[in-house]
Structure formats: structure tokens, C-alpha cells
Amino acid sequence: MQARGAKGFCFNCDEQFFLGRKCQPKLFLLLLDDDNSSDGNPSLDLSTSMPTDTLPPLPTSLLDPTPSTVHFHLSTEADSGSLSSHKFRFQASAFGNKFSVLVDSSSSHNVMQPRIASPIASFSIMVGNGAFLHCSGVCSLVRICLQGHSFSLPFFFLPIQGADLVLGVQWLQTLGLFLSNFSVPSMQFYHHRALTTLHGTNSEYPLPATYHQLLRLVSTDAVATYLAISIHHVSFQGECNSLSPSEEIQLLSNIPSDLHALLAHFAHVFSIPHNLPLFCPHHHHIHLIPGSNPVNVCPYHYP
């Protein structure tokens, strides 16, 4: 370190140090290979050393934009259906029915729930939290209507929660330049050479469902999780003696012998209290002068 300082070198790299200088960031290269690719694809040999300023050309098989080599990514919001203030939600119609649409720039492709259409294929998709979902198929062309504007888009079938349709970067790339306003919320872009504005729903909290809406969700398999919250009243009177003698014998029979010996040795510690206050070996009392008046002095203000 002293030799580098004497020569005026930077402590992080091999260049001269001067005031206000910033070191060049290191270049990290990551090579991804698809495990499902065919055996005929050429492999890269990384055993030979190569200069750092030149990179080997990628094989044509890795540059082939086939569905087997496309990196599919799905955000956690699109997978779990959690509400977010930086995502757009719209109402769309397709196949004569209305669906909820999530516009998510963190998802790479368009996704549709399998209950809307019939599956035709299967493969795995990586989610934002690192987990994998099983894709049951792909539909090359689906015509949907967003607030009076028609779009023909491809969709993958994934068992997502929340929205029925997810429009990812695959759809956003077809719009070109678009303007997003999260305070309204709304999106503006040119569609068929006409300025198009889509107004989203600004509801960030779950809405209560009626009984008929719940039956509809159950019949269409649109409920991801059922949760019930109830109030349980606990009564402490006689709760300790609620076990019958037969239940106590059965409970003691399931206790290991080592633990049973420990409980028997400290039976006075684990005994059930019957009255309050509990018995203590030493009872501490604050002794006062007989006939004295109550203390009427603020704390820490004694003379």
C-alpha cells in the first residue's frame, strides 16, 4: 500500500489518482444457457484464456428468438395479485365477458389465467421471487377491447392471482412512446394514428363482495385463498380443571420418561394455582408510620 501511494496509484485500480477521479466500474459477464435446449446447440469453451478487451461471438443458437430461449419473467404483484399504487388496472372485454387487466412493466410477457381459455401446451415460468409457475399453454392471438379500443395480443396461460389478464412489456413495446400519470391514473399513447387515453381504477384496497359475487367467483374458480376470521372468547374460570381424569391419564402417558421425572421432581413449580396471590417464600411490604397522611409530593421533588 505504501508503494502504491508513493507512485500515486489509486488504491482500487492501477491508474493515477487525482482529485475528483472515479474508478471505472468492473465489467461482469454472465452467460445464460437454456437447459431445455436441444443437444445440437454448440457450447462455449471457457477454459482458454482470452483478452479482456475482446469478447467471443455468441452462437447463432443463443441469438435465435424462439419461445424456448426467451427469458420469461413475471412480477410478484402479477403472480400474487397484491395491490400496488405503481401499477395500472383497467376493465376489458373479451369473448363477450368482462375481465380485469393489469398493466405491469415488471412482467416481460402477456399472461392470461387458464380458466379463461383452454390449455394447449406446458412449460415453466420464473416469477419475481425466484419461484416457478407451470405454464399450461399459449394463445397466439386474442382480441380484447380496452375502453372501446381493440387490441389483438398473444397470451400465456399461467395460474396467477388477482387480475384476469396481465399486459407486460410485450404489449408496452408495441405502443412506442406513451405517457403515464399515476395520480389519475391514466395512460396516453397513439393507437392507429389516434391519441388514445385509458383511465384506470384508483382503488388500492380490496372491496367487499356480496353473496352473489362470491358464488360467481367460486363457480368460475376465481378464488385463490379462503380466509376466515372469528372471535374466540376465552374463559379463565375453571379452565385449568377442564380436563377429565381420563384425559389427564392419556396426556401423562404421552410424556417421555425423562420429562415425566423432571415434572415429578419439581411438582410444586408446575402445580396449578388455586388462589391469588401466589404463595412466595418472602413477602415484601412497605412499612408506613401509623396514622400518617397519604403522600402528596411529586416524584423526584423530595426535600
TAPE-V46383 format. One record per backbone hydrogen bond with DSSP energy under -1.0 kcal/mol. CO is the residue of the C=O (numbers start at 1). NH is the residue of the N-H. If there is no record, write none. Layout:
BEGIN
co->CO nh->NH
co->CO nh->NH
END
This chain:
BEGIN
co->1 nh->5
co->2 nh->6
co->3 nh->7
co->4 nh->9
co->8 nh->17
co->15 nh->10
co->18 nh->21
co->38 nh->41
co->64 nh->66
co->66 nh->69
co->73 nh->108
co->74 nh->128
co->75 nh->79
co->76 nh->80
co->77 nh->81
co->79 nh->161
co->88 nh->103
co->89 nh->201
co->90 nh->101
co->92 nh->99
co->93 nh->145
co->94 nh->97
co->97 nh->94
co->99 nh->92
co->100 nh->164
co->100 nh->165
co->101 nh->90
co->102 nh->167
co->103 nh->88
co->107 nh->169
co->110 nh->156
co->111 nh->166
co->112 nh->158
co->113 nh->116
co->123 nh->135
co->125 nh->133
co->126 nh->74
co->127 nh->130
co->131 nh->127
co->133 nh->125
co->135 nh->123
co->136 nh->121
co->137 nh->157
co->139 nh->155
co->142 nh->153
co->144 nh->151
co->145 nh->93
co->146 nh->149
co->149 nh->146
co->151 nh->144
co->153 nh->142
co->155 nh->139
co->156 nh->112
co->157 nh->136
co->158 nh->160
co->164 nh->113
co->165 nh->102
co->166 nh->111
co->167 nh->104
co->168 nh->171
co->168 nh->172
co->169 nh->173
co->172 nh->175
co->179 nh->188
co->181 nh->186
co->185 nh->200
co->186 nh->181
co->187 nh->198
co->188 nh->179
co->189 nh->196
co->194 nh->191
co->196 nh->189
co->198 nh->187
co->210 nh->214
co->211 nh->215
co->212 nh->216
co->213 nh->217
co->214 nh->218
co->215 nh->219
co->216 nh->220
co->217 nh->222
co->218 nh->221
co->239 nh->242
co->244 nh->248
co->245 nh->249
co->246 nh->250
co->247 nh->251
co->248 nh->252
co->249 nh->253
co->256 nh->260
co->257 nh->261
co->258 nh->262
co->259 nh->263
co->260 nh->264
co->261 nh->265
co->262 nh->266
co->266 nh->270
co->289 nh->292
co->298 nh->301
END
